[in-house]
Amino acid sequence: MATLTTREREIVGLLADGKTQAQIARELCIAYCTVQTHVENIKQKTAAKSAVDIAIKAAVLRSGA
């Protein structure tokens, strides 16, 4: 996750908090399609298969497991 941008890390954290992409868009005052683009970039950088996979990976990292 070290190669993620600041915004991508922010989105990862929000996904790990259980927020949907629509909720993230509203919270960050950005377009839904922008969140989708960030999620796609995160998936590529982390080899995640979905937004849920990203959230799981982030939660594991947070817990130190």
Biopython code that builds the backbone (N, CA, C, O; Angstrom):
import numpy as np
from Bio.PDB.StructureBuilder import StructureBuilder

atoms = [
    (1, "MET", "N", (0.816, -1.200, 0.000)),
    (1, "MET", "CA", (0.000, 0.000, 0.000)),
    (1, "MET", "C", (0.858, 1.262, 0.000)),
    (1, "MET", "O", (0.329, 2.374, -0.027)),
    (2, "ALA", "N", (2.157, 1.097, 0.030)),
    (2, "ALA", "CA", (3.057, 2.243, 0.080)),
    (2, "ALA", "C", (3.001, 3.091, -1.188)),
    (2, "ALA", "O", (3.309, 4.282, -1.137)),
    (3, "THR", "N", (2.621, 2.513, -2.311)),
    (3, "THR", "CA", (2.610, 3.259, -3.570)),
    (3, "THR", "C", (1.318, 4.043, -3.784)),
    (3, "THR", "O", (1.169, 4.703, -4.813)),
    (4, "LEU", "N", (0.403, 3.986, -2.856)),
    (4, "LEU", "CA", (-0.866, 4.697, -3.006)),
    (4, "LEU", "C", (-0.679, 6.186, -2.759)),
    (4, "LEU", "O", (0.156, 6.595, -1.952)),
    (5, "THR", "N", (-1.466, 6.989, -3.464)),
    (5, "THR", "CA", (-1.464, 8.430, -3.232)),
    (5, "THR", "C", (-2.176, 8.722, -1.914)),
    (5, "THR", "O", (-2.820, 7.850, -1.329)),
    (6, "THR", "N", (-2.049, 9.952, -1.469)),
    (6, "THR", "CA", (-2.718, 10.364, -0.228)),
    (6, "THR", "C", (-4.226, 10.156, -0.349)),
    (6, "THR", "O", (-4.850, 9.643, 0.580)),
    (7, "ARG", "N", (-4.814, 10.540, -1.466)),
    (7, "ARG", "CA", (-6.258, 10.390, -1.665)),
    (7, "ARG", "C", (-6.651, 8.919, -1.699)),
    (7, "ARG", "O", (-7.677, 8.534, -1.138)),
    (8, "GLU", "N", (-5.837, 8.100, -2.356)),
    (8, "GLU", "CA", (-6.129, 6.667, -2.411)),
    (8, "GLU", "C", (-6.081, 6.057, -1.013)),
    (8, "GLU", "O", (-6.924, 5.228, -0.668)),
    (9, "ARG", "N", (-5.102, 6.462, -0.210)),
    (9, "ARG", "CA", (-5.034, 5.955, 1.171)),
    (9, "ARG", "C", (-6.256, 6.397, 1.979)),
    (9, "ARG", "O", (-6.773, 5.644, 2.804)),
    (10, "GLU", "N", (-6.705, 7.618, 1.732)),
    (10, "GLU", "CA", (-7.898, 8.122, 2.402)),
    (10, "GLU", "C", (-9.112, 7.264, 2.032)),
    (10, "GLU", "O", (-9.913, 6.912, 2.898)),
    (11, "ILE", "N", (-9.242, 6.937, 0.769)),
    (11, "ILE", "CA", (-10.358, 6.114, 0.307)),
    (11, "ILE", "C", (-10.253, 4.709, 0.873)),
    (11, "ILE", "O", (-11.265, 4.128, 1.263)),
    (12, "VAL", "N", (-9.059, 4.155, 0.926)),
    (12, "VAL", "CA", (-8.864, 2.829, 1.535)),
    (12, "VAL", "C", (-9.352, 2.848, 2.981)),
    (12, "VAL", "O", (-10.048, 1.930, 3.415)),
    (13, "GLY", "N", (-8.993, 3.875, 3.714)),
    (13, "GLY", "CA", (-9.427, 3.983, 5.111)),
    (13, "GLY", "C", (-10.937, 4.044, 5.236)),
    (13, "GLY", "O", (-11.516, 3.417, 6.123)),
    (14, "LEU", "N", (-11.572, 4.789, 4.358)),
    (14, "LEU", "CA", (-13.031, 4.894, 4.398)),
    (14, "LEU", "C", (-13.694, 3.571, 4.010)),
    (14, "LEU", "O", (-14.719, 3.197, 4.580)),
    (15, "LEU", "N", (-13.117, 2.872, 3.050)),
    (15, "LEU", "CA", (-13.642, 1.545, 2.703)),
    (15, "LEU", "C", (-13.494, 0.599, 3.897)),
    (15, "LEU", "O", (-14.396, -0.186, 4.189)),
    (16, "ALA", "N", (-12.357, 0.680, 4.579)),
    (16, "ALA", "CA", (-12.129, -0.170, 5.750)),
    (16, "ALA", "C", (-13.097, 0.167, 6.873)),
    (16, "ALA", "O", (-13.414, -0.688, 7.700)),
    (17, "ASP", "N", (-13.573, 1.416, 6.907)),
    (17, "ASP", "CA", (-14.575, 1.826, 7.900)),
    (17, "ASP", "C", (-15.974, 1.361, 7.529)),
    (17, "ASP", "O", (-16.923, 1.574, 8.285)),
    (18, "GLY", "N", (-16.106, 0.721, 6.361)),
    (18, "GLY", "CA", (-17.398, 0.193, 5.944)),
    (18, "GLY", "C", (-18.218, 1.137, 5.083)),
    (18, "GLY", "O", (-19.394, 0.874, 4.833)),
    (19, "LYS", "N", (-17.627, 2.223, 4.627)),
    (19, "LYS", "CA", (-18.362, 3.170, 3.792)),
    (19, "LYS", "C", (-18.487, 2.631, 2.368)),
    (19, "LYS", "O", (-17.593, 1.955, 1.859)),
    (20, "THR", "N", (-19.608, 2.945, 1.746)),
    (20, "THR", "CA", (-19.800, 2.600, 0.340)),
    (20, "THR", "C", (-19.114, 3.653, -0.518)),
    (20, "THR", "O", (-18.747, 4.723, -0.031)),
    (21, "GLN", "N", (-18.947, 3.344, -1.787)),
    (21, "GLN", "CA", (-18.331, 4.306, -2.690)),
    (21, "GLN", "C", (-19.181, 5.568, -2.804)),
    (21, "GLN", "O", (-18.639, 6.669, -2.906)),
    (22, "ALA", "N", (-20.488, 5.427, -2.789)),
    (22, "ALA", "CA", (-21.374, 6.594, -2.840)),
    (22, "ALA", "C", (-21.212, 7.451, -1.582)),
    (22, "ALA", "O", (-21.181, 8.679, -1.672)),
    (23, "GLN", "N", (-21.110, 6.823, -0.425)),
    (23, "GLN", "CA", (-20.904, 7.561, 0.817)),
    (23, "GLN", "C", (-19.561, 8.284, 0.802)),
    (23, "GLN", "O", (-19.455, 9.422, 1.259)),
    (24, "ILE", "N", (-18.545, 7.620, 0.278)),
    (24, "ILE", "CA", (-17.222, 8.235, 0.194)),
    (24, "ILE", "C", (-17.274, 9.461, -0.705)),
    (24, "ILE", "O", (-16.707, 10.501, -0.369)),
    (25, "ALA", "N", (-17.941, 9.351, -1.833)),
    (25, "ALA", "CA", (-18.074, 10.486, -2.751)),
    (25, "ALA", "C", (-18.725, 11.673, -2.054)),
    (25, "ALA", "O", (-18.258, 12.806, -2.177)),
    (26, "ARG", "N", (-19.798, 11.412, -1.327)),
    (26, "ARG", "CA", (-20.481, 12.498, -0.611)),
    (26, "ARG", "C", (-19.587, 13.091, 0.476)),
    (26, "ARG", "O", (-19.501, 14.311, 0.621)),
    (27, "GLU", "N", (-18.926, 12.226, 1.235)),
    (27, "GLU", "CA", (-18.083, 12.696, 2.342)),
    (27, "GLU", "C", (-16.905, 13.530, 1.859)),
    (27, "GLU", "O", (-16.537, 14.516, 2.498)),
    (28, "LEU", "N", (-16.317, 13.142, 0.739)),
    (28, "LEU", "CA", (-15.150, 13.849, 0.223)),
    (28, "LEU", "C", (-15.518, 14.956, -0.771)),
    (28, "LEU", "O", (-14.645, 15.664, -1.273)),
    (29, "CYS", "N", (-16.815, 15.096, -1.048)),
    (29, "CYS", "CA", (-17.313, 16.106, -1.995)),
    (29, "CYS", "C", (-16.656, 15.944, -3.369)),
    (29, "CYS", "O", (-16.199, 16.910, -3.980)),
    (30, "ILE", "N", (-16.626, 14.697, -3.828)),
    (30, "ILE", "CA", (-16.118, 14.390, -5.167)),
    (30, "ILE", "C", (-17.160, 13.547, -5.891)),
    (30, "ILE", "O", (-18.068, 12.997, -5.269)),
    (31, "ALA", "N", (-17.023, 13.452, -7.183)),
    (31, "ALA", "CA", (-17.981, 12.684, -7.984)),
    (31, "ALA", "C", (-17.827, 11.186, -7.719)),
    (31, "ALA", "O", (-16.734, 10.693, -7.440)),
    (32, "TYR", "N", (-18.934, 10.493, -7.813)),
    (32, "TYR", "CA", (-18.934, 9.037, -7.633)),
    (32, "TYR", "C", (-17.964, 8.378, -8.607)),
    (32, "TYR", "O", (-17.239, 7.455, -8.235)),
    (33, "CYS", "N", (-17.948, 8.852, -9.861)),
    (33, "CYS", "CA", (-17.054, 8.250, -10.856)),
    (33, "CYS", "C", (-15.587, 8.487, -10.496)),
    (33, "CYS", "O", (-14.731, 7.686, -10.872)),
    (34, "THR", "N", (-15.284, 9.556, -9.785)),
    (34, "THR", "CA", (-13.925, 9.800, -9.320)),
    (34, "THR", "C", (-13.534, 8.765, -8.280)),
    (34, "THR", "O", (-12.411, 8.261, -8.294)),
    (35, "VAL", "N", (-14.452, 8.447, -7.382)),
    (35, "VAL", "CA", (-14.196, 7.398, -6.389)),
    (35, "VAL", "C", (-13.968, 6.072, -7.100)),
    (35, "VAL", "O", (-13.052, 5.325, -6.758)),
    (36, "GLN", "N", (-14.804, 5.785, -8.091)),
    (36, "GLN", "CA", (-14.641, 4.544, -8.844)),
    (36, "GLN", "C", (-13.254, 4.476, -9.494)),
    (36, "GLN", "O", (-12.620, 3.421, -9.487)),
    (37, "THR", "N", (-12.794, 5.565, -10.042)),
    (37, "THR", "CA", (-11.472, 5.605, -10.660)),
    (37, "THR", "C", (-10.382, 5.345, -9.624)),
    (37, "THR", "O", (-9.448, 4.582, -9.870)),
    (38, "HIS", "N", (-10.511, 5.986, -8.465)),
    (38, "HIS", "CA", (-9.536, 5.759, -7.394)),
    (38, "HIS", "C", (-9.546, 4.287, -6.964)),
    (38, "HIS", "O", (-8.488, 3.692, -6.760)),
    (39, "VAL", "N", (-10.719, 3.715, -6.830)),
    (39, "VAL", "CA", (-10.829, 2.315, -6.422)),
    (39, "VAL", "C", (-10.182, 1.406, -7.471)),
    (39, "VAL", "O", (-9.489, 0.451, -7.120)),
    (40, "GLU", "N", (-10.400, 1.694, -8.736)),
    (40, "GLU", "CA", (-9.766, 0.902, -9.796)),
    (40, "GLU", "C", (-8.245, 1.002, -9.714)),
    (40, "GLU", "O", (-7.546, 0.000, -9.867)),
    (41, "ASN", "N", (-7.733, 2.208, -9.474)),
    (41, "ASN", "CA", (-6.291, 2.390, -9.345)),
    (41, "ASN", "C", (-5.746, 1.641, -8.126)),
    (41, "ASN", "O", (-4.679, 1.030, -8.191)),
    (42, "ILE", "N", (-6.482, 1.692, -7.024)),
    (42, "ILE", "CA", (-6.082, 0.987, -5.807)),
    (42, "ILE", "C", (-6.057, -0.517, -6.067)),
    (42, "ILE", "O", (-5.130, -1.210, -5.649)),
    (43, "LYS", "N", (-7.075, -1.013, -6.757)),
    (43, "LYS", "CA", (-7.136, -2.445, -7.077)),
    (43, "LYS", "C", (-5.909, -2.863, -7.874)),
    (43, "LYS", "O", (-5.316, -3.904, -7.593)),
    (44, "GLN", "N", (-5.528, -2.079, -8.847)),
    (44, "GLN", "CA", (-4.361, -2.403, -9.667)),
    (44, "GLN", "C", (-3.084, -2.385, -8.837)),
    (44, "GLN", "O", (-2.236, -3.267, -8.977)),
    (45, "LYS", "N", (-2.945, -1.392, -7.983)),
    (45, "LYS", "CA", (-1.720, -1.242, -7.194)),
    (45, "LYS", "C", (-1.583, -2.285, -6.092)),
    (45, "LYS", "O", (-0.473, -2.610, -5.672)),
    (46, "THR", "N", (-2.725, -2.814, -5.619)),
    (46, "THR", "CA", (-2.689, -3.741, -4.487)),
    (46, "THR", "C", (-3.058, -5.168, -4.861)),
    (46, "THR", "O", (-3.070, -6.051, -4.004)),
    (47, "ALA", "N", (-3.356, -5.397, -6.123)),
    (47, "ALA", "CA", (-3.801, -6.711, -6.611)),
    (47, "ALA", "C", (-5.090, -7.158, -5.920)),
    (47, "ALA", "O", (-5.335, -8.353, -5.754)),
    (48, "ALA", "N", (-5.900, -6.190, -5.523)),
    (48, "ALA", "CA", (-7.204, -6.497, -4.933)),
    (48, "ALA", "C", (-8.192, -6.810, -6.058)),
    (48, "ALA", "O", (-8.049, -6.325, -7.180)),
    (49, "LYS", "N", (-9.180, -7.616, -5.742)),
    (49, "LYS", "CA", (-10.170, -8.010, -6.746)),
    (49, "LYS", "C", (-11.422, -7.133, -6.720)),
    (49, "LYS", "O", (-12.162, -7.072, -7.701)),
    (50, "SER", "N", (-11.656, -6.454, -5.590)),
    (50, "SER", "CA", (-12.865, -5.646, -5.452)),
    (50, "SER", "C", (-12.654, -4.605, -4.352)),
    (50, "SER", "O", (-11.638, -4.609, -3.656)),
    (51, "ALA", "N", (-13.632, -3.719, -4.214)),
    (51, "ALA", "CA", (-13.580, -2.740, -3.128)),
    (51, "ALA", "C", (-13.635, -3.442, -1.770)),
    (51, "ALA", "O", (-13.006, -2.999, -0.809)),
    (52, "VAL", "N", (-14.379, -4.522, -1.701)),
    (52, "VAL", "CA", (-14.456, -5.289, -0.450)),
    (52, "VAL", "C", (-13.096, -5.892, -0.126)),
    (52, "VAL", "O", (-12.676, -5.900, 1.031)),
    (53, "ASP", "N", (-12.417, -6.389, -1.132)),
    (53, "ASP", "CA", (-11.081, -6.947, -0.941)),
    (53, "ASP", "C", (-10.123, -5.868, -0.418)),
    (53, "ASP", "O", (-9.298, -6.137, 0.455)),
    (54, "ILE", "N", (-10.235, -4.658, -0.951)),
    (54, "ILE", "CA", (-9.418, -3.543, -0.476)),
    (54, "ILE", "C", (-9.700, -3.302, 1.005)),
    (54, "ILE", "O", (-8.772, -3.165, 1.802)),
    (55, "ALA", "N", (-10.977, -3.251, 1.370)),
    (55, "ALA", "CA", (-11.356, -3.007, 2.765)),
    (55, "ALA", "C", (-10.812, -4.087, 3.684)),
    (55, "ALA", "O", (-10.339, -3.786, 4.780)),
    (56, "ILE", "N", (-10.873, -5.333, 3.254)),
    (56, "ILE", "CA", (-10.373, -6.438, 4.063)),
    (56, "ILE", "C", (-8.865, -6.314, 4.265)),
    (56, "ILE", "O", (-8.367, -6.461, 5.381)),
    (57, "LYS", "N", (-8.144, -6.040, 3.177)),
    (57, "LYS", "CA", (-6.687, -5.884, 3.271)),
    (57, "LYS", "C", (-6.327, -4.742, 4.215)),
    (57, "LYS", "O", (-5.401, -4.861, 5.017)),
    (58, "ALA", "N", (-7.060, -3.638, 4.117)),
    (58, "ALA", "CA", (-6.795, -2.493, 4.988)),
    (58, "ALA", "C", (-7.079, -2.828, 6.444)),
    (58, "ALA", "O", (-6.322, -2.435, 7.332)),
    (59, "ALA", "N", (-8.162, -3.549, 6.691)),
    (59, "ALA", "CA", (-8.505, -3.915, 8.067)),
    (59, "ALA", "C", (-7.445, -4.838, 8.659)),
    (59, "ALA", "O", (-7.104, -4.713, 9.835)),
    (60, "VAL", "N", (-6.930, -5.747, 7.870)),
    (60, "VAL", "CA", (-5.875, -6.650, 8.327)),
    (60, "VAL", "C", (-4.618, -5.845, 8.676)),
    (60, "VAL", "O", (-3.978, -6.090, 9.698)),
    (61, "LEU", "N", (-4.273, -4.880, 7.812)),
    (61, "LEU", "CA", (-3.111, -4.049, 8.082)),
    (61, "LEU", "C", (-3.296, -3.233, 9.356)),
    (61, "LEU", "O", (-2.366, -3.091, 10.150)),
    (62, "ARG", "N", (-4.505, -2.696, 9.546)),
    (62, "ARG", "CA", (-4.792, -1.915, 10.757)),
    (62, "ARG", "C", (-4.644, -2.751, 12.025)),
    (62, "ARG", "O", (-4.153, -2.269, 13.046)),
    (63, "SER", "N", (-5.071, -4.003, 11.947)),
    (63, "SER", "CA", (-5.044, -4.859, 13.139)),
    (63, "SER", "C", (-3.652, -5.388, 13.432)),
    (63, "SER", "O", (-3.389, -5.891, 14.525)),
    (64, "GLY", "N", (-2.756, -5.274, 12.450)),
    (64, "GLY", "CA", (-1.397, -5.752, 12.647)),
    (64, "GLY", "C", (-1.252, -7.255, 12.496)),
    (64, "GLY", "O", (-0.216, -7.821, 12.846)),
    (65, "ALA", "N", (-2.288, -7.904, 11.974)),
    (65, "ALA", "CA", (-2.251, -9.371, 11.813)),
    (65, "ALA", "C", (-1.451, -9.785, 10.610)),
    (65, "ALA", "O", (-1.322, -10.977, 10.334)),
]
sb = StructureBuilder()
sb.init_structure("model")
sb.init_model(0)
sb.init_chain("A")
sb.init_seg("    ")
for serial, (resi, resn, name, xyz) in enumerate(atoms, 1):
    if name == "N":
        sb.init_residue(resn, " ", resi, " ")
    sb.init_atom(name, np.array(xyz, "f"), 0.0, 1.0, " ", f" {name:<3s}", serial, name[0])
structure = sb.get_structure()
